[in-house]
Amino acid sequence: MDIVPKVPENQLYELYFDERNLYILTPFLEGNNSLAVLYPLESYHGELNEIQKRLLIQFFLLSLISGVLSVLFSLYALSPMKESMRLLEEFIKDIIHDLNTPITSILINLKMMEKSEETQSIEQSTKTISMLHKNLDVYLRNSQLTCENVILSDVINEQVNFFKPLYDHLTWEVELKSQMVYSNKHGLNRIVYNLLSNACKYNTLNGFVKVKTTENSISISNSSYGIKNPKKVFERFYKENERGLGIGLHIVEKLCDELNIKKELVVKENVVTVTLFFESY
């Protein structure tokens, strides 16, 4: 403490700093002096730092505790949903497995029946169901793909011959070279099927589909009304209209990654082209 000359009233009861002290001025009831209550500035800063450290530690501890509690409550809240999704996935896998037998039986019996327009229509529809069944099977099961020598033109012709009658209003241009690639035949079938399916479904009224192979590559082009987000078309469940499930091109992405096939999507005006590049061997 110290006694100083009386100061103006507007300076009383306010906190002041100087080089060494923190102080406040209060007047005496009588006389012309004021009382200065001093506190060392160094001690003040030391205690302030200690308080800040304690608050910081408490903040981190409380944040850690609340974070752990949030994770625990989230896991507890999501566990029924997770279990439901697991059961649903198992249920779908069982259905896919059970569908395989009747679909195969229908196709075998159709081959034994006399060919007619009706049986051909049933066979085409059954093949469509079979393709969708295989798509779901690839999507849900993480089976190891075994590579072998595959004649690419055979795979493409099989799929083109499947889609041509269904989309006979489109103009088809198929230019194939007899070439062999080292890949998985079933995986390639799924890739080409899904690309041609998209090329046909999202085509224009009197559009075209062009399929061309070059050395170690295949390109599929089609007329289109355009794609809003070309970078997102291979994402799971992404679709730009109400048709489809949004998993066809995602399956293409998944299989290309597994088979080391590079892909390229180009949208130029109203033409969409997907090119697949195979590794040389």
C-alpha positions in Angstrom: 0.0 0.0 0.0 1.0 3.6 -0.5 -0.4 7.1 0.1 -0.5 9.4 -2.9 -1.9 12.9 -3.4 -5.6 13.1 -3.9 -6.6 12.4 -7.5 -9.7 13.4 -9.4 -12.9 11.4 -8.7 -13.0 10.0 -12.2 -9.7 8.2 -11.5 -10.9 6.5 -8.3 -11.7 2.8 -8.0 -10.2 2.0 -11.4 -7.4 -0.6 -12.1 -4.1 0.8 -13.2 -0.8 -0.6 -14.3 2.7 0.7 -14.1 6.0 -1.0 -14.9 6.1 -3.0 -11.7 2.7 -2.9 -10.0 -1.0 -3.3 -10.5 -2.9 -0.8 -8.3 -6.3 0.8 -7.5 -6.9 4.2 -5.9 -9.3 4.9 -3.1 -9.9 8.2 -1.3 -9.5 8.9 2.4 -12.6 10.2 4.1 -10.7 13.3 5.2 -7.6 15.0 3.9 -6.2 15.6 0.5 -4.6 12.2 0.0 -5.7 8.9 -1.6 -4.8 5.3 -0.8 -3.1 3.3 -3.5 -3.5 -0.5 -3.0 -0.6 -2.2 -4.9 0.0 -5.7 -6.2 3.2 -6.8 -7.9 2.7 -7.1 -11.6 4.9 -10.2 -11.9 2.9 -12.1 -9.3 -0.3 -11.0 -11.0 0.9 -12.4 -14.4 2.1 -15.6 -12.7 -1.3 -16.3 -11.0 -3.1 -15.4 -14.3 -1.0 -18.0 -16.2 -1.7 -20.6 -13.6 -5.4 -20.0 -13.8 -5.2 -20.2 -17.6 -3.3 -23.5 -17.4 -5.9 -24.9 -15.0 -8.8 -23.8 -17.2 -7.1 -25.2 -20.3 -6.5 -28.6 -18.7 -10.1 -28.7 -17.4 -11.3 -27.8 -20.9 -9.3 -30.6 -22.5 -10.4 -33.1 -19.9 -14.1 -32.1 -20.2 -13.8 -32.3 -24.1 -12.2 -35.7 -23.9 -14.8 -37.0 -21.5 -17.7 -35.6 -23.6 -16.1 -37.0 -26.8 -15.8 -40.5 -25.3 -19.4 -40.3 -24.0 -20.6 -39.1 -27.4 -18.9 -42.1 -29.1 -20.3 -44.5 -26.6 -23.8 -43.1 -26.8 -23.6 -43.1 -30.7 -22.5 -46.7 -30.7 -25.3 -47.6 -28.3 -27.8 -45.8 -30.4 -26.6 -47.1 -33.7 -26.2 -50.8 -32.7 -29.8 -51.7 -33.4 -29.6 -50.1 -36.9 -26.3 -51.9 -37.5 -27.8 -55.2 -36.5 -30.8 -54.6 -38.7 -28.6 -53.8 -41.7 -26.5 -56.9 -41.1 -29.7 -59.1 -41.0 -31.0 -57.3 -44.1 -27.7 -58.0 -46.0 -27.8 -61.6 -45.0 -31.4 -61.9 -46.0 -30.6 -60.4 -49.5 -27.7 -62.7 -49.9 -29.9 -65.7 -49.1 -32.5 -64.5 -51.6 -29.9 -64.0 -54.3 -28.6 -67.5 -53.6 -32.1 -69.0 -53.8 -32.9 -67.2 -57.0 -30.0 -68.8 -58.8 -31.7 -72.2 -59.0 -35.1 -71.2 -60.5 -33.5 -68.8 -63.0 -31.1 -71.5 -64.2 -34.0 -74.0 -64.4 -36.1 -71.6 -66.5 -33.3 -70.9 -68.9 -32.5 -74.6 -69.3 -36.2 -75.5 -69.9 -36.6 -72.7 -72.4 -33.7 -74.1 -74.5 -35.6 -77.5 -74.6 -38.8 -75.9 -75.7 -39.8 -75.2 -79.3 -38.7 -71.7 -80.4 -41.5 -69.2 -80.8 -41.9 -65.5 -80.4 -43.4 -66.0 -76.9 -40.6 -68.3 -75.7 -38.0 -65.9 -77.1 -39.6 -63.0 -75.2 -39.7 -65.1 -72.0 -36.0 -66.1 -72.5 -35.0 -62.5 -73.0 -36.8 -61.4 -69.8 -35.3 -64.3 -67.9 -31.8 -63.3 -69.1 -32.4 -59.8 -67.9 -33.4 -61.0 -64.5 -30.3 -63.3 -64.5 -28.1 -60.3 -65.3 -29.6 -58.2 -62.5 -29.2 -61.2 -60.1 -25.5 -61.5 -61.1 -25.1 -57.7 -60.6 -26.4 -57.9 -57.0 -24.3 -61.0 -56.3 -21.1 -59.2 -57.4 -22.1 -56.1 -55.4 -22.7 -58.0 -52.1 -20.1 -60.8 -52.3 -16.3 -60.1 -52.1 -15.2 -63.2 -54.0 -11.7 -63.4 -55.3 -11.5 -63.0 -59.1 -9.3 -65.4 -61.0 -7.7 -64.1 -64.2 -7.3 -66.1 -67.4 -6.9 -65.4 -71.1 -10.1 -64.0 -72.4 -11.1 -63.2 -76.0 -12.5 -59.7 -75.6 -14.6 -59.8 -78.8 -16.5 -62.8 -77.5 -17.5 -61.1 -74.3 -18.6 -58.0 -76.2 -20.5 -59.9 -78.8 -22.4 -61.8 -76.2 -23.6 -58.6 -74.5 -24.3 -56.7 -77.8 -26.4 -59.6 -79.0 -28.3 -59.4 -75.7 -29.1 -55.7 -75.9 -29.6 -55.2 -79.6 -33.1 -56.8 -79.8 -34.2 -54.9 -76.7 -33.1 -51.6 -78.1 -33.6 -52.1 -81.8 -34.6 -48.4 -82.2 -31.0 -47.4 -81.6 -28.3 -47.4 -84.3 -25.6 -49.9 -83.4 -22.0 -49.6 -84.7 -19.7 -52.4 -83.5 -16.1 -52.6 -84.7 -14.2 -55.3 -83.0 -10.7 -56.8 -83.3 -9.9 -60.3 -82.3 -7.8 -59.7 -79.3 -7.0 -61.5 -76.1 -6.7 -59.9 -72.6 -5.7 -61.4 -69.3 -8.6 -60.8 -67.0 -11.7 -62.5 -65.4 -14.4 -63.4 -67.9 -17.3 -63.1 -65.5 -16.0 -59.8 -64.3 -15.6 -58.5 -67.9 -19.2 -59.7 -68.6 -20.5 -57.6 -65.7 -18.5 -54.5 -66.8 -19.5 -54.6 -70.4 -23.1 -55.5 -69.5 -23.4 -52.5 -67.1 -21.8 -50.1 -69.5 -24.0 -51.1 -72.4 -27.1 -51.1 -70.1 -26.4 -47.5 -69.2 -25.6 -46.6 -72.8 -29.0 -47.9 -73.9 -31.2 -46.8 -71.0 -29.9 -43.2 -71.0 -29.8 -42.7 -74.7 -31.8 -40.3 -76.9 -34.9 -41.1 -78.9 -33.2 -42.0 -82.2 -29.7 -42.3 -80.8 -26.7 -44.6 -81.3 -24.4 -46.9 -79.5 -20.8 -47.4 -80.8 -18.5 -50.1 -79.5 -15.0 -50.2 -80.7 -11.9 -52.1 -79.6 -8.3 -51.1 -80.2 -5.1 -52.6 -78.9 -5.7 -53.4 -75.2 -8.7 -51.1 -75.0 -12.4 -50.9 -75.5 -14.6 -47.8 -75.9 -18.4 -47.6 -75.7 -20.0 -44.4 -76.9 -23.6 -43.3 -76.9 -25.7 -40.3 -77.7 -27.1 -38.7 -74.5 -29.0 -35.8 -73.1 -25.8 -35.0 -71.0 -24.5 -35.8 -67.6 -24.7 -33.1 -64.8 -21.9 -34.5 -62.7 -19.5 -36.7 -64.7 -17.2 -37.1 -61.7 -19.9 -38.6 -59.5 -21.4 -41.2 -61.9 -19.3 -44.1 -60.5 -20.2 -43.3 -56.9 -22.5 -45.8 -55.2 -26.2 -45.0 -55.3 -25.6 -41.9 -57.4 -28.2 -41.3 -60.2 -29.5 -38.3 -62.0 -33.0 -39.5 -62.5 -35.5 -41.9 -61.0 -34.5 -44.9 -63.1 -32.2 -47.6 -61.8 -30.6 -48.2 -58.4 -27.4 -46.3 -58.9 -25.1 -49.3 -58.4 -24.4 -50.4 -62.0 -21.5 -48.0 -62.7 -20.3 -48.4 -59.1 -20.0 -52.2 -59.8 -18.0 -51.2 -62.9 -15.7 -49.1 -60.7 -15.3 -51.9 -58.2 -14.5 -54.6 -60.8 -12.1 -52.3 -62.7 -10.2 -51.7 -59.5 -10.0 -55.4 -58.8 -9.0 -56.3 -62.3 -6.5 -53.4 -62.7 -8.4 -52.0 -65.6 -8.1 -48.2 -66.1 -11.2 -46.4 -67.2 -11.9 -43.0 -68.7 -15.2 -41.1 -69.0 -15.4 -38.3 -71.5 -18.6 -36.2 -72.1 -18.3 -34.1 -75.3 -21.4 -32.2 -76.2 -24.2 -34.9 -76.2 -21.9 -37.9 -76.6 -20.7 -40.0 -73.6 -17.7 -42.3 -74.1 -16.3 -44.7 -71.6 -12.9 -46.3 -72.5 -11.3 -49.2 -70.7 -7.6 -49.8 -70.8 -6.2 -53.3 -70.2 -2.7 -54.1 -69.1 -0.4 -55.5 -71.7 0.9 -59.0 -71.0 
